Amino acid sequence: MTNTTVSYLRVGQLAPDFLATAVIDQSFKTIKLSQYRGKYVVLFFYPLDFTFVCPTEIIAFSDRYHEFADLNAEVLAVSVDSEFSHLAWIQTERNQGGLGDLNYPLVSDLKKDISAAYNVLDPDAGIALRGLFIIDRDGVVQHATINNLSFGRNVDETLRVLQAIQYVQANPEEVCPVDWQPGDKTMVPDPVKAKEFFATV
């Protein structure tokens, strides 16, 4: 028997590239993650089309897509469904459990390669957990969270983390404390200079 080492994706590593079919504006298009270099990418996985929590997340990100676009970020959603299933779901009205038109691509991961590469695939169920990754302009994973199947994610928190990532990348001498929002105080990660921040809280 040969021993194999499983490599797990971590923050700070290059995001695994992929080539896949996506539904964009009700058309099938081939996209690559690397085509978005120079932009931030919010890449999130969801279990299945025509389910329950999933459409609430997908619609919420779509309805606020302009806020991500204003931050030079693209949103990509991925599931193990086919592009045909994605299209049928988009063409289903929202009041019937469908998505309606979306402002970002739905990516098909029918072979489950992308979900496996991002370590969100539940091999027993054959579907992806609710993984969310924020990838920077250089293709490096800066943030990763994984929820179990029964509860959704938070668009406000995703935007907040994206803004924090952008702030510290633009200001590498500073760090963002708990609950940081744009305009809030930051701190300098130095034993002496940090006291200036702690003196104000």
Summary of the structure (lengths in Angstrom):
residues: 201
radius of gyration: 18.4
end to end distance: 57.7
largest distance: 59.9
contacts: 585
relative contact order: 0.17
helix: 28%
strand: 24%
